[in-house]
């Protein structure tokens, strides 16, 4: 009869001791939430500043300044790539904070870790930065091509005069 679990006491249910929630656990959850929000707010501030600068730029559509209009639209496009990413980061941070706080309040002794969410967000940030880099390079090469085509052709070299004495 070795290895058998003894029956519960005659009172019916087994006695359990209440789990105490450490303040350290609660504040660690809050600290993680604030760190995610800090990153999201920084990213959102950069994109909002880019949108503000693009809107404040002169909207000169003269043919000789064709490169400026393309660059302004590029800045707007970059800001519109980063802004939804910042909103997604805020939503993810709130979701994870509420999920962990619920598990802490229910006193579940589980490891509150999400391995997929941070990887997806980091992947999205990398994809956005690569897209921004490619768009910037394309804009730069178009600007170089427009400057080369707008320059007048170089003057012909002076004729060499052969003077023989």
Secondary structure, 3 states (H helix, E strand, C coil): CCCCCCCCCCCCCCCCCCCCCCHHHHHHHHHHHHHHHHHHHHHHHHHHHHHHHHHHCCCCCCHHHHHHHHHHHHHHHHHHHHHHHHHHHHHHHHHHHHHHHHHHHCCCCCCCCCHHHHHHHHHHHHHHHHHHHHHHHHHHHHHHHHHHHHCCCCCCCCCCCCCCC
